[in-house]
Amino acid sequence: MEPTLYAGDRLLVLYGVDPKVGTLAIVKLPERPLAVKRVTGKTDGGWWVERDNPAEGVDSWLVGAIAPEAVAGRVLARVWPLFRRRVWQDDRPG
């Protein structure tokens, strides 16, 4: 979910509730581990989720709508780190 979230970020999650359009949600994608995705809509087939970085990852454009039972919870906030220094593309490792 870069640039929104980075490895090591800690999230406050409300489990067992429906997501809201525009928020982040914890979802179970087909044949993949739990993931954090942005909810962009509700369809007849479930929730449409997308990644914030279109160059990486998997989202509804590749696997279709996510069934309601595949949504584990809604992300309420990032609790750690409280603040993040802006990292420019040239500063990133690797």
N, C-alpha and C positions, 0 to 999 in steps of 0.2 A: 504493500500500500504506500510505498514511497511515492511522492514526497510527503504524504500526510503522516504516516507512521514509519518507524524504523525498527530494525531488530533490537530487542531489548526494551522497547517501550512497554510500560505496564498499563493495562486498561481496566476501568471499572465497567463491568458488564452486568446488565439486568437480564437474567436468564428466564426463559419461559414466556416471553412477551413478544408480540408482533413488532417488527421494526416499523419505522416511519420513513417515508420517502425522503431522501437527502441525508439520512444518518448512516452510520456504519453498523454492520451487523456481523455476528459470528455465524457462519453458514457451513454446512457440510456439502461440498461439491461432489458430484459422482466420481467414485474411485480416487478420492483425494482426501487428505486430512482436513481438519477444521481450518477455516480461513476467515480473514476479515475482509469484507467487501462493502462497497457503497450501494445502498438500496436506491434504485432510480425509478422504480415503478411497480405496480401490481397488475398482473394479468390473470386471465382465466386459469392459467397453468401454475400460478404461484407468484413468487417475487422475482423481479428482474434486478440482478446485481451486476455491478461493474467494478473494474479496478481503477485506481487513480492514475496508474502508470500504464498507458496502453501498449507500451513496448514489452511488458513482462506480465506473466501470470495468466490465469484462466478466469473467465467470467461468463455471464449469460450469453454473450455473443458466441461463445464456443460450445456451451453445454445446454443452453436454453434456460427457461425459467426455473427457479429453485422452488421445490415443493414446500408448502408451509411447515411441514414437520421437519424439514432440513434446516430450518432457521433455529439456532440454539438460543440466541439472545441478541439484545441491542446494546451497542457500545454507548455508554453514557459520557465517558470522559477518559482522556489520557491522564493518569495520575503521576506517572514518572517517566521521563524527567519533567519537572514542572515547567522549565523553560529549555529551549534548545537554541544553541548558537547556530546561526544560519550557515550552512555548509555550501560552498560554491562547488560547481561541477569539478573544477580542477583540484579541490581539496579532498575529494573522496578517495579512500584507499582502493587499490586494485585497478 
